[in-house]
Amino acid sequence: MTLIKSISGIRGTIGGKTADNLTPIDAVKFASAYGAFIKARNNNKKDIKVVIGRDARISGKMISSLVANTLFGLGIDVVDLGLSTTPTVEIAVPMENADGGIILTASHNPKQWNALKLLNEKGEFLSGAEGEKILELAESEDFSFAEVDDLGTYSKDSSYLQKHVQAVLDLELVDVEAIKKANFKVVVDGVNSTGGIFIPALLKELNVECIELYCTPNGQFPHNPEPLKEHLTDISNLVVKEKADFGIVVDPDVDRLALISEDGTMFGEEYTLVACADYVLGKLGGGNTVSNLSSSRALRDITQKHGGTYTASAVGEVNVVIKMKETNTVIGGEGNGGIIYPASHYGRDSLVGVALFLSHLANIKMSCKELRDSYPSYFMSKNKIQLTPEIDVDNILETMACKYKNEDVNTIDGVKIDFAEQWVHLRKSNTEPIIRIYTEAKSQQKADDLAVRFINEIKEIIK
């Protein structure tokens, strides 16, 4: 079964049977539930507006058309950004004074997947309670479609690439002049999705020489689209060959940012947020930060260095944002390369991350590798175990929490066990039928060994 219904939306593989995969019928059903929710939330007022946009994956045009016409049929006005990014749709919702937004993307999942990611009127992901309401509506199919004179309107708007780029350039801490003077040269891997349009457009405005790799938005991902080391051999080699200052890698919907140092080594997904936070906290003279439980301790160390307070949240962008608002955070995000900068908007945004990182590099006058080496050195191992229906995940997590009860155990999201110099986080994925096993230690070998140890312990419980 590859249809995953969660509070953040619906995600599945294209084709197959309804209710088991993301078929056209399922797309219409969940778009209807979202539209009905937005109408009820706004007391069925007239002129309800929803912004939609999609990444470049092969099924995107089909799913986008189904969603747009479903909303239209509910009497909702649709503004279609076409090929876009998740953060672009997020900023477009308030700019359009819209009542919500839908992004058609399965993020880092392979090309056979697609998804509906749902936003509120602020351009932020729905809360857990709101997501549950939409799941209930979808289950009950309690929809009322508009009569012919009350159908919505449909319009396309291709202006948001430039609007998004300009919004980033206008941020106070984006040092446009310093970046332009630095004459940077970078390689960009857009995984043949919309990052191949948006990132080069931003770099052009900043006078950064851009070598494009896989920047044709045709949805034919040339490698696994999750921006992990093992998938990024081509860009690592090209950065060295071109003598570039660094490399930029984004996922298909451009809300995750990974960097490659000038010697072809990974800067590290975890350290994207660390570097951007270091720059922002340095410019502001301190401030608070938030990342999720699966993120590196390095952000905590950098935050404390600048006199701020670090807080961990449950995994998931909506949970990070809630915690950021509670703690008056100046920058936060997730260790998967997701930068959330409230001065821009409360959403992971790789364009903002690129601009902040370039500003930092231009001001600090270090190479990318020198900057990475200046930070506390932690190493992570990210692993997963495929789930089958008969596996009792809750029992596995409860057993682990009990077994390690004498350690520092956090159960707000799965089970995180903090040891003196390393940690492990075990949780069920919200987006795939897997258990994620993340570990961190002061050497790669120790992180890997810790991961192997816990994978074996979980397999013993499953037996």
Stockholm file with secondary structure:
# STOCKHOLM 1.0

chainA/1-463         MTLIKSISGIRGTIGGKTADNLTPIDAVKFASAYGAFIKARNNNKKDIKVVIGRDARISGKMISSLVANTLFGLGIDVVDLGLSTTPTVEIAVPMENADGGIILTASHNPKQWNALKLLNEKGEFLSGAEGEKILELAESEDFSFAEVDDLGTYSKDSSYLQKHVQAVLDLELVDVEAIKKANFKVVVDGVNSTGGIFIPALLKELNVECIELYCTPNGQFPHNPEPLKEHLTDISNLVVKEKADFGIVVDPDVDRLALISEDGTMFGEEYTLVACADYVLGKLGGGNTVSNLSSSRALRDITQKHGGTYTASAVGEVNVVIKMKETNTVIGGEGNGGIIYPASHYGRDSLVGVALFLSHLANIKMSCKELRDSYPSYFMSKNKIQLTPEIDVDNILETMACKYKNEDVNTIDGVKIDFAEQWVHLRKSNTEPIIRIYTEAKSQQKADDLAVRFINEIKEIIK
#=GR chainA/1-463 SS CCEEEETTEEEEEBSSSBTTBBCHHHHHHHHHHHHHHHHHHTTTCSSCEEEEEECSCTTHHHHHHHHHHHHHHTTCEEEEEEECCHHHHHHHHHHTTCSEEEEECCTTSCTTEEEEEEECTTSSBCCHHHHHHHHHHHHHTCCCCCCGGGCCCEEECCTHHHHHHHHHHTSTTCCHHHHHHHTCEEEEECTTSTHHHHHHHHHHHTTCEEEEESCCCSSCCSSCSSCCGGGCHHHHHHHHHTTCSEEEEECTTSCCEEEEETTSCBCCHHHHHHHHHHHHHHHHTCCEEEEETTSCTHHHHHHHHTTCCEEEECSSHHHHHHHHHHTTEEEEEETTTEEEBTTTBSSCCHHHHHHHHHHHHHHHTCCHHHHHHTSCCCEEEEEEEECCTTCCHHHHHHHHHHHTTTSEEECSSSEEEECSSCEEEEEECSSSSEEEEEEEESSHHHHHHHHHHHHHHHHHHHC
#=GC SS_cons         CCEEEETTEEEEEBSSSBTTBBCHHHHHHHHHHHHHHHHHHTTTCSSCEEEEEECSCTTHHHHHHHHHHHHHHTTCEEEEEEECCHHHHHHHHHHTTCSEEEEECCTTSCTTEEEEEEECTTSSBCCHHHHHHHHHHHHHTCCCCCCGGGCCCEEECCTHHHHHHHHHHTSTTCCHHHHHHHTCEEEEECTTSTHHHHHHHHHHHTTCEEEEESCCCSSCCSSCSSCCGGGCHHHHHHHHHTTCSEEEEECTTSCCEEEEETTSCBCCHHHHHHHHHHHHHHHHTCCEEEEETTSCTHHHHHHHHTTCCEEEECSSHHHHHHHHHHTTEEEEEETTTEEEBTTTBSSCCHHHHHHHHHHHHHHHTCCHHHHHHTSCCCEEEEEEEECCTTCCHHHHHHHHHHHTTTSEEECSSSEEEECSSCEEEEEECSSSSEEEEEEEESSHHHHHHHHHHHHHHHHHHHC
//
